[in-house]
Amino acid sequence: MNPKLTYTNEVGGFKRGTGLLVIEVRNSNPNGDPDRDSDPRQRPDQKGEISPVSYKRKLRDLVEWKGEVWDVLAAELKLDAARFGILESRGRDRTAITKQLTGDGQAFKGAYWDGRVFGNTFLESMKDDEAKKSGLNDEQIRQFKTNAIRTGCVHFGLGLSVAPIDIERHTNTNKAGVEGDKDRGMAPMGYRFVPHGLYLMPFFVNPSAATRTGCTGDDIALMLELIRYAYPHTRSHARPAVDLARAWYVEHADKLGSCSDFAILDALAPTKLGDANMPSKGIAEYQLPDALPDELANTKDRHGNSALTLIDLL
């Protein structure tokens, strides 16, 4: 039986955690690069990349849309929709958000799920004169600066492919023309995709930031439950076949940390069979761990208790 997350609905009511997403890509563009005509992101060593911002956007969307995924998880976790707005959304009212950060800042903390979980940076850059234009006096500006969040409790790292990736580019065609004198349309090399790739994206949960952001155990529980739905429920034309092959979360018994994050990530990382410098054609070319090795699984905390709990998020 898969262990369950240990948490309460109080601020900081969760433990430290280390996670690893193993993302499989089949004939899709997992994250286009605007600096390279939306080619799949790729390092100079030919390994593919998925930005943390790209993945967090999908989690935010599932909460902001308040659709089927939200309905199911909110009912299971008994969540109040009024507390689960999204700060990083289009059409946000910057002036209203600024005023929510005055006083004790609880109006802001109680309104935005992603602000509590991921933090924010855009509000910190506001200058005094801009704040005054928003109707804030000197005392409110001081309160605003005191309450502005600088970092969140959850941080996703760069997703990086285990092996190099190939990139294919095809021409898109359109039966209906987009120019006045054309009866059909074409977009040369408009469809760019990775035939196959396996990417590793780490993430880290830190309760030490909770008192500043107002992040609760419910916030973290929702984030972890959303992970399995992030790709299947946000598919697109460019990204029809991207999903998780594995999604691991290791909960530390000690809030301060029971083990090196790197030791956990290295232990759960897949390895490519055969030539590691060649792009893969399928997931069968990888060996994927299904458990922590004994030396980590048997780690004890300062009180002699089991230090790590491995949770399968799928």
Sequence and secondary structure as in RCSB ss.txt:
>XXXX:A:sequence
MNPKLTYTNEVGGFKRGTGLLVIEVRNSNPNGDPDRDSDPRQRPDQKGEISPVSYKRKLRDLVEWKGEVWDVLAA
ELKLDAARFGILESRGRDRTAITKQLTGDGQAFKGAYWDGRVFGNTFLESMKDDEAKKSGLNDEQIRQFKTNAIR
TGCVHFGLGLSVAPIDIERHTNTNKAGVEGDKDRGMAPMGYRFVPHGLYLMPFFVNPSAATRTGCTGDDIALMLE
LIRYAYPHTRSHARPAVDLARAWYVEHADKLGSCSDFAILDALAPTKLGDANMPSKGIAEYQLPDALPDELANTK
DRHGNSALTLIDLL
>XXXX:A:secstr
      B SSBT B  EEEEEEEEEEEE SSEEGGGTTEE B TTSEEEE HHHHHHHHHHHHHHT HHHHHHHH
HHT  GGG B SS TT  HHHHHHHTSTTSHHHHTTBHHHHHH  STTTT  HHHHHHTT  HHHHHHHHHH   
  SEEE  EEEEEE   EEEEEEESS SSTT SSEEEEEEEEEEEEEEEEEEEEE GGGHHHHT BHHHHHHHHH
HGGGTTTTS  SS SSEEEEEEEEEEESSTT SS HHHHHHHH  EESS TTS  SSGGGEE   S  HHHHT B
 TTSSB EEEEE  
